[in-house]
Amino acid sequence: MEYCPVTYPDQFNQEISKNKAVHIYFAQATPLVTYIDDSCLYLKEKKCRICSSVCKTGAIDFNQKAEKVEVKVGAIILAPGFKPYDAKLSDQFGYGRLVNVVTSLDYERLLCATGPYEGEIRRSSGRKDRP
């Protein structure tokens, strides 16, 4: 991960922090393994293969092909949810324009020990708040 030159806003952390093309989806992901996403320069433009040259286990294989597998299952669980309010689509509350306006999902990621500030409460200036 440390050698990957690609960085982009981390969707899981509400775009508060950055991700690389080679990363772990989130800290409690199962299985807890790294993967290469669609932002990879080699997958997009056939440029850069730094990750495969520095991978100590030789686990990166850019020659793999997608395959369709039929699986027999005993049950399927459908868990419909709800559609959260997307504050980016409205200028009503100043989200994205005013630094201290955050959504509940942003705040959840900020408070989480696996979030961008590792659970520390910080102001937009970066200063830590006291508990």
N, C-alpha and C positions, 0 to 999 in steps of 0.2 A: 504493500500500500504506500509506503513512504516514498518510493521511487516514481510513482505514477504522476505524470505532469498535468493530468486533467483534473480540474476542480469545478464544482458547480454547487448551487444551493441545495442543501440536504432537505428533501421533501419530508422525511420522517420527523425532523426537528423543526418543522414549520418554516423552513428556509432561513432559520436563524444562524445556522452554522454551515460549513461547507463539507462536501463529500468529494471523494475521488472516484474515478471509473472502476478502480479495484477497491472494494470495501466489504465490510460486514453490514448487512441490512440494518440491524440494530443490536444493541448489546445482549438482549435476551433471545435472539433469534435461535431457532432450532431447525437444523443443526447450526452450530456456531462456527461457520466457515465463511471465508471470503469468496466473493464472486466478482465477475467482470460484467458491468452493465453496458447498455447501448451507447453510452457517451465515450466509450473507448475509441481512441484514434485509429487503432488498427482495424477494428470492426467497421468503422465508418469510412475511412479513407485509405486503408492498407498502409498507414504510416505508424511508426513507433512499435517496438516490441520489447521495450525495456522490461516489462513485467516478466516475460518468458525467459529473458536472459538472467534475471536476478532471482528467480524462484528456485529456492534451494531443493525443493522436492520434485521439481520437473512436472508439476501438476497442470501446467497451462498448455493446452492443445488447441490451437486455432484451426485445426483441420477437422474438428468434430462437426458432424452434421445433425440437424434436428431429426428426430424420429418419432413416429406415431406409435403408441403402445396401447393395446386394448387390455383393460383390467376388469376383472369381475369383482364386484363389491356386494356386500350384504345389505347396505343401507346408504342413503344419501341424506345429509342434513342440510336443509336450507335455513339460513339465519338472516332474514331481511332486516335491514337496519333503517336508519334515517339519513337524510341528506343534511349535513351540517351547513350552516350559513357561511357563505364565502365572502368574507369582508373585503377581499380584493376587487370584487365586482361592484362595490358601492363606495362613493366618496362621503357617505353620510356621517361616519364617525372619525374620519381622518386616518384610517388604517393605511399604512404604507407611506403616509405623508408626515404624520406626527410620530416621533420615535417612541413615545411612551404609551401608545395605543396598541394593545395586544388582544388577541382573542383568547377564549378559554383554552383552546388547543395549544396556542403559543405558550400560555402561562403554565400549562401542564408540562410541556417540554422544558421550560425554564426551571421549574421546581424539581424535576426528576433527576435522580443521581446519575442517570446515564445520558442526561441532556447536554446541551452545549456548554453550560456553566457548571456541570457536575453537581447540581443541587444547590449551589450557592446563589443567594438572592443578590442580584446586581442591578444597579440603575443603568439607564442608557449610556451614562458617562463611563461605565465600567466599574464605578466605585461599589464596593460591597456594602450592603445594608446589614445592620445588626439584627439578630433574632429578636 
